[in-house]
Each structure stands twice: as structure tokens, then as C-alpha cells.
């Protein structure tokens, strides 16, 4: 009789017991062993009448492989229930034992069975688990001291670093920086989950609120509304937001902590949508404001000139913040070039 060695891989991000047909078939066909004494599948398997033998974690891989091969020789099949990391050392040892057995003329088959696998987004569960470890007793002392207020500067900093990665066209850096932004989301959600009753919410509440908002504001995707293009999508979005914020000012949600150029453009855009005046200077007005600043420089005249410039650029579909940042980056590069050329 052939000896069958099965390496069973399961995802720790899928509920225990939710296994494939092939996995259940393998589990019911012979001895089942694992090195993980607290393997999340063990209780689920026990409830299904499957006994799992926990092998001493101190056993070297080759010893474990020999134990499994012996069990397979006796019962026909032996299953190794791998830990979350996959137990590569055990897999290599099983492969070596299988080769050696084949060289001796034995009929030994080594099979890898996937009992469950991650669905897209499953690794986000690892973020929650890691955050729980950091904030729980015995975790990180620094993380344990943080509050929403102490973390606020980092949220802004990480967002700017992600923004810079986009400007640099660096996809790898953007992936890394978005991870830092995600950490801030998970951190703030964890703090809220620890808050007093009545003020408590979790990352699931954050995700649920986001999904509800996206569905509500995309009736052309999740409902029966039809649109002619992106412009109508924006119009519908604004109308839905206005309904949601009935009784509130249209500028109530504008973040005053935004960069000044972005803040000015956002306020102007919202006022324009309401049909309110934004300034909308003519070229002659810009010239007048410029001369006024030259004649009597001061904060008020400077602010009036900047406001008019932002408004003019907005009307021309030019983002003032992006334009000035691009100019600043070009200037930075010229300074670096001058330094490298020894001009300083």
C-alpha cells in the first residue's frame, strides 16, 4: 500500500472549519498532526470528530517527517496541519524523506492541499491583529501612551509623505507610505474601541460607514440611476451630500487645517457652486492688487493678492497648490544642481 503524506495549508484569516472538500477528505483519511499547540483549526476539527495530535515543537523537522512517514506507512495517509507560516522546514524534511523512501523502492506520495486561502483584503485582518498586540498589556510602551491628539501630527505627516511619493512617481514608495497611512487609521480606530461606553467605535464601524457612504453616493452603480458621464456623477454626488448635510453650511466640512492654497481654492469652489461671489478678478484687478502690494506691502494686501491668484487659477482649472509645489520642487532641484556644481 502506498504511503501518502499530505501537507495541509490553511489561512489564519479564514474562520476555522471553513475548509475545502479536498481538505476534509484528507483529514478524514488518516492521522493528523501539527506542531502548533494552539492551531486555530484544532477545535473545529475536534468538533467534527477529527483528533489532532500535537507534536512536540522541540522535535527537529527530520524527526517530525519520520513520525509522519511511519504513520502513513501504518494507516495509508498522514496529514501535517501546517501553522500559519506554512512550516517550510517540515515541508523540506517531508520532501527529503519521500525521496529517500523512493530510493529504497517504497511507494510514497507527497501532496500539498490548500484547505483555505486568502480572499482580497484578507491581510487587513493582520493589521487589526498587530494593532491589538501593540496596544495590549505586554505590547509596546510607546503605543500604549498614544492618544488621538498625540497621533494627529503623524496622520498629517504620513499623508504628505504619500503625496510626495505620488509626485515623485515612485510606486514602491507610495505602497510603503500608504501602509503608514493605514497604520494611522488602524491606530485611531483602536483608540476609539478602548474609549468609554457611548464614545466607542471600531475599525469595523469605520469600514461600514465608508461602504454605506460609497453605496449611497453611487446610485448609478448600486441603484437604478443612470448617468451620462463623469460630470453628472459629480453633480449627483454634490446633490446627495447636500441632502445628507441638510441644515448645515456647505463649508462646514472644509478642513481648516488644509494647506492655505488648497483651503482657499476649496472655499472658492464651494461658494461658486452656490452662486456666491468669490472675487473672480479680471487681469486688471490682479495688476491693481500687485501694485498695491508693491506700494504698501503688508499681510492684508498680500492675502488679497494670493486669494485673487488662487481664484484666477481655479477658474482656469489650475490647482494652485500643485502648481506652486511643482515650482518649489524645480527650485529645490536647481539648488541641488548648483551645490553639486560647486557654485556655493
Buried (B, 14 or more C-beta within 10 A) or exposed (E): EEBBBBBBBBBBBBEBBEBBEBBBEBBBBBBBBBBBEEBBBBEBBEEEEBEBEBBEEEBEBBEBBBBBBBBBBEBBBBBBBBBBEEBEBBBEBBBEBBEEBEEEEEEBEBEEBBBBEEEEEEEBBEBBEEBEEBBEEEBEEEBEEBEEEEBEEBBEEBBEBBBBBEEEEEEEBBEEBBEBBEBBBBBBBBBBBEEEEEEEEBBEEBBEEEEEEEEBBBBBEEEEEEBEEEEEBEEBEBEBBEEEEEEEEBEEEBEEEBEEBBBBBBBBEBBBEEEEEBBEBEEEBBEBBBEBBEEEEEEEBEEBBBBBBBBBBBBEEEBBBBBBBEEEEEEEEEEEEEEEEEEE
